[in-house]
Amino acid sequence: MDIQSNIINKVAQSSLLSYDLASLYTPGERVVYDIKDNLFHGLMLKEKDFRDFVKQNDWAVYQNKNVAIICSSDAIVPTWAYMLLATKLRPYVKNLFFGSLEQLEIHLYQQAIQQLDVSQFKDQKVVIKGCGDVFVPTTAYVDFTAKITPIAKSIMYGEPCSTVPLFKRKD
């Protein structure tokens, strides 16, 4: 008798629905546009020079990229300058965001979670996968958990063979 024929994979037979938030990762290169490079002596924005730069710059280099706009120097930059950049970048970029690359990643996951059809999780025992090759911000775990809590039967974190229980609906 083969010893493997006696082994039963209880995880595979369970009614657990495993979900990997990395599947919501928005593809595409992430880049930063730092407006500090447009500041006069790193201190202030000269409107005429900035407008000339914006008009002459080749914005197509940002084609299909996820762009975070920041100012890394301690300068006062008028709001309209960021807005002007947005008008030039928007036709080319996949996603545009004001903030750091980390904030951009959080924003991309928030968008994906908001658009996610969660009907598949209705009355399900859901395991939210905890580890993987793709970085998933903690905020994505929180947002996703909050979104499925009203409809899921139970929510766990980790792997189906080793989960941390988080929520169980009282029927």
N, C-alpha and C positions, 0 to 999 in steps of 0.2 A: 504494500500500500504506500502510495506517494504521500510524504508528510505535508507537502504543499496543498494537497486536496482537502486537508483538515483545517487549513487556515481560512478564517472568514474575515473579510474586510468590512468591519462594522461601520467605518466612516463612510465608505462608498454606499452602503446600504441605508444609511441614516437619511432623515428627511431634512438635513441641514442644507441651506442655500448659502454657498460661499461666494463672497463678492470682494473683488480686488479693486480698490479705489484707483490704482495705477491705470486701470482701463479708461479712466476719465482724463488722463494726461493729454494736454493739447500739444500736438506735434509742432515742430518748427523751432528755428533758432531763436534764442532769447538774447537781446542786445540792449545796451543802455545808450541813450542819447543824453550826454551831460552838457547842459547849457553853459557850464562854466567856461567851456572852450570859446564861447562867443562873448565873453565879458572883457571889457577894456581893463587891462592890468589885473584881471581876476577880481575886480571890485564892482564894476557897474556895467550896465548894458547901455550902449549908445544906439538909440533907435535907428538912425539912418544907416549905420554900419550893419546892424542886425538885419534890417529889412533888405538891404542889398545882398547880404549873405543868403538869406532865406530864398530870395528870388533867383539867385544864380546857382545854388547848390543842387547837385544831382541826387534827388530824394529816392530815385529808383534803386539805389544800393540797399534800401530797406525792404525791397520787394518780398512779400510773404514772411516777414520776420515778426516776432512778438517784441515790441519795443516799449521799454520803460524810460520815461523822461524824468530826469532829475537835475538838480543843481547841487553839486558836491562841495561848492565853496560857500563860505558864510557871506553871501551877498544878497542884497535885496533885488529880486527880479520881479518886474511887474507881471501880473497875471496874464495880460494880453500877449506877452512873449511866448508863454507856453501854449496859449490858444492858437497863435500864429503857426507855431511848429505843428500843432495838431492838424491844421488845415492843409499843410504841405505833406505830412506823413500819411494821413488817413487813406489817400488813394492807393498807397503802396503796401502798407503793413497788414498783417493778418490780425493783430490785436495791438491796441495802443493804450498805455496806462501811465498815469503820473505816479511815480514812486520807484522804489528800489526793485531789483530783480526778484527778491524774496516776496515783496508785496505783489509784484506782477504774477508770480506763481500762485499765490493765494487767490488773487482775483480770477485767474484762469480756472482754478478748481471751483471757486464759488459759482462762476458762470455755468460750468459743466453740471454741477449738482443742481442748480436751479432749473436747468433744462431737462434733467433726467426724469424719465417716466418711471415712477416708483411702483407702479401697479404690480410688477413682478414680485414685490416684497410683501404684498398683502397676505396676512395670516401665515407668514413663513417664519421659520426659525433661521435667522440670518447670522452668519459668521462673517465679520468684516476682517478681511485678511490684514495681518499686521506687518509683515516684512516683505521686502521685494527689492528688485534692482532699480526701481524708479522712486525717486524721492517724492513723498506725499506729505504736504504740510499738515501739522496737527489740526489746523483749522478745518481742513477738509474732512477729517474724521469726525470732528464735532458737528459740522454742518450736515454731513450725511446722516449721522446718528439722529440728530434733531429732526431731520426730514422723514426718516422712516419710522421713528418711534410711534407715531399715531396709528400706523397700519400693520407693523410687524407683530408677530406673536411673541418672539423673543429676539434679543440682540446679544451677540457675543463678539469677542475680539480675539484674534489669533489665528490658529489653524484648526480645522475640524477635529484633529486628534488631540488638541490641547488648547482649550478655549478659556477665556475669562468671561464669566457671565456679567452682563451689564444691565439688562432689562428683561422683564417677563411680564406680559400683560395678564392681568387677572380677569378671567372670563366669567 
